[in-house]
Amino acid sequence: MDTTELSALIEPKEPKKLSIISFSGDFDKLVATFTLATGAAATGYEVNIFFTFWGLDAIKEKKGRAFVGKGFLGKIFGFLMGGLHSAPVSRLNFCGISPGIFRYLMRKKNVATLEELVEAAKALEVNMYACEMAMHILGLQKSDFIHEVKDVLGVATFLDISEGGRTLFI
């Protein structure tokens, strides 16, 4: 065995890390975000999700449409962001019935639904972060989100957390 092979055995490997920037509140994109996050976490990755703008919808505490947020426009945005159950499909939403069709097909095919994927992410201790700037613009506070949101961060801090791993933008 040469020294390169020996050092590869002795030196600890860098931890596997996946960071996801969740920008969209669309049903199909959130399914992709949480499928990748839970799959990676289940196989030993450190997983970090940074929810910004419409992606923040996935981590709202209140289910359905609610006037959350500060100020008139903040409350309107809070209402429009209806949470997981109101997330539209990015294409062919068919006046809002497509998410229900997808949920039906997911259950029928024994595939985890979006809500089940979110619960799995919580159980697998996926690190969930909210974007400070987007929250400020939309008039949201940390208390508007599920308690599993680890922290409210700026971009620079999230980039520091993400360093040394792969980063995806969904």
Phi, psi and omega per residue, in radians:
M1 nan 2.242 -3.132
D2 -1.508 3.041 -3.050
T3 -1.149 -0.540 3.113
T4 -1.149 -0.791 3.126
E5 -1.142 -0.701 -3.140
L6 -1.151 -0.760 3.140
S7 -1.170 -0.557 3.099
A8 -1.135 -0.572 3.114
L9 -1.345 -0.594 -3.056
I10 -1.469 -0.754 -3.084
E11 -1.226 2.312 3.123
P12 -1.187 2.488 3.096
K13 -1.327 2.611 3.058
E14 -1.167 2.503 3.124
P15 -1.115 2.556 3.082
K16 -1.347 2.313 -3.051
K17 -2.434 2.336 3.048
L18 -2.235 2.224 3.073
S19 -2.076 2.344 -3.095
I20 -2.156 2.280 3.019
I21 -1.723 1.971 -3.101
S22 -1.730 1.749 -3.069
F23 -1.681 -0.432 -3.008
S24 -1.778 2.529 3.024
G25 -1.780 0.235 3.134
D26 -1.300 2.444 -3.090
F27 -0.884 -0.925 -3.060
D28 -1.151 -0.597 3.126
K29 -1.304 -0.590 3.060
L30 -1.207 -0.652 3.059
V31 -1.050 -0.771 3.116
A32 -1.087 -0.776 3.135
T33 -1.010 -0.891 -3.065
F34 -1.341 -0.461 3.046
T35 -1.174 -0.824 3.106
L36 -1.114 -0.745 -3.112
A37 -1.106 -0.832 -3.107
T38 -1.242 -0.651 3.088
G39 -1.093 -0.762 3.131
A40 -1.175 -0.775 -3.132
A41 -1.103 -0.678 -3.137
A42 -1.164 -0.380 3.133
T43 -1.825 0.334 2.991
G44 1.650 0.136 3.099
Y45 -1.387 2.584 2.850
E46 -1.397 2.203 -3.079
V47 -2.114 2.287 3.118
N48 -2.191 2.231 3.055
I49 -2.051 2.230 3.118
F50 -1.881 1.871 -3.108
F51 -1.590 2.185 3.139
T52 -2.345 2.663 -3.104
F53 0.752 -2.117 -3.016
W54 -1.201 -0.330 3.047
G55 -1.105 -0.457 3.107
L56 -1.031 -0.398 3.137
D57 -1.005 -0.552 -3.088
A58 -1.197 -0.358 -3.044
I59 -2.008 0.248 3.095
K60 -1.137 2.454 3.120
E61 -1.236 -0.839 -3.095
K62 -1.311 2.357 3.109
K63 -1.485 2.436 3.127
G64 1.344 -2.930 -3.087
R65 -1.416 2.293 3.136
A66 -2.624 2.528 3.118
F67 -1.421 1.370 3.090
V68 -1.817 2.780 3.136
G69 1.915 2.987 -3.125
K70 -1.744 2.510 3.055
G71 1.314 2.926 -3.092
F72 -1.060 -0.938 -3.110
L73 -1.149 -0.645 3.078
G74 -1.032 -0.752 3.131
K75 -1.179 -0.634 3.090
I76 -1.127 -0.838 3.087
F77 -1.040 -0.728 3.113
G78 -1.036 -0.686 3.104
F79 -1.207 -0.753 -3.121
L80 -1.140 -0.545 3.080
M81 -1.459 1.596 -2.971
G82 -1.455 0.095 -3.133
G83 1.491 -3.080 -3.071
L84 -0.997 -0.688 -3.060
H85 -1.255 -0.290 -3.136
S86 -1.868 0.044 -3.091
A87 -1.121 2.168 3.119
P88 -1.402 2.824 3.013
V89 -1.444 2.491 -3.020
S90 -1.155 -0.521 3.105
R91 -2.366 2.545 3.117
L92 0.971 0.933 -3.113
N93 -1.291 -0.324 3.100
F94 0.835 1.024 3.084
C95 0.985 0.524 3.042
G96 1.656 -0.003 -3.108
I97 -1.548 -0.267 -3.084
S98 -1.045 -0.736 3.111
P99 -1.010 -0.675 3.092
G100 -1.115 -0.692 3.099
I101 -1.123 -0.776 3.115
F102 -1.081 -0.756 3.123
R103 -1.058 -0.753 3.099
Y104 -1.032 -0.844 -3.130
L105 -1.141 -0.644 3.130
M106 -1.117 -0.785 3.112
R107 -1.134 -0.754 -3.113
K108 -1.096 -0.643 -3.118
K109 -1.586 0.120 3.131
N110 1.030 0.748 3.089
V111 -1.934 2.446 -3.130
A112 -1.038 2.341 3.082
T113 -1.346 2.975 3.117
L114 -0.999 -0.792 -3.131
E115 -1.101 -0.687 3.105
E116 -1.179 -0.639 3.093
L117 -1.143 -0.683 3.101
V118 -1.116 -0.764 3.103
E119 -1.099 -0.677 3.090
A120 -1.121 -0.700 3.108
A121 -1.069 -0.702 3.087
K122 -1.100 -0.833 -3.111
A123 -1.112 -0.594 -3.139
L124 -1.479 0.052 3.104
E125 1.020 0.744 3.007
V126 -1.134 2.346 3.134
N127 -1.365 2.062 -3.137
M128 -1.975 2.269 -3.112
Y129 -2.221 2.541 3.078
A130 -1.829 2.484 -3.136
C131 -1.356 2.096 -3.108
E132 -1.054 -0.792 -3.091
M133 -1.121 -0.810 -3.133
A134 -1.104 -0.683 3.103
M135 -1.086 -0.734 3.139
H136 -1.088 -0.799 -3.134
I137 -1.114 -0.745 -3.071
L138 -1.503 -0.024 3.098
G139 1.263 0.516 -3.116
L140 -1.752 2.747 3.105
Q141 -2.186 2.833 -3.137
K142 -1.005 -0.583 3.140
S143 -1.154 -0.235 3.093
D144 -1.377 -0.132 -3.045
F145 -1.957 2.856 3.099
I146 -1.047 2.658 -3.042
H147 -1.227 -0.225 3.104
E148 -1.301 -0.172 3.052
V149 -1.141 2.018 -3.014
K150 -1.211 -0.681 -3.080
D151 -2.898 2.895 2.991
V152 -1.825 2.169 -3.016
L153 -2.240 2.728 2.909
G154 -1.572 2.965 -3.102
V155 -1.038 -0.795 -3.087
A156 -1.033 -0.731 3.130
T157 -1.165 -0.714 3.108
F158 -1.113 -0.694 3.100
L159 -1.089 -0.667 3.069
D160 -1.090 -0.772 3.122
I161 -1.100 -0.645 -3.074
S162 -1.368 -0.288 -3.047
E163 -0.961 2.394 3.090
G164 1.568 0.088 3.137
G165 -2.335 -2.973 3.082
R166 -1.655 2.539 3.129
T167 -2.195 2.292 3.103
L168 -2.068 2.578 3.103
F169 -2.031 2.020 -3.115
I170 -2.170 nan nan
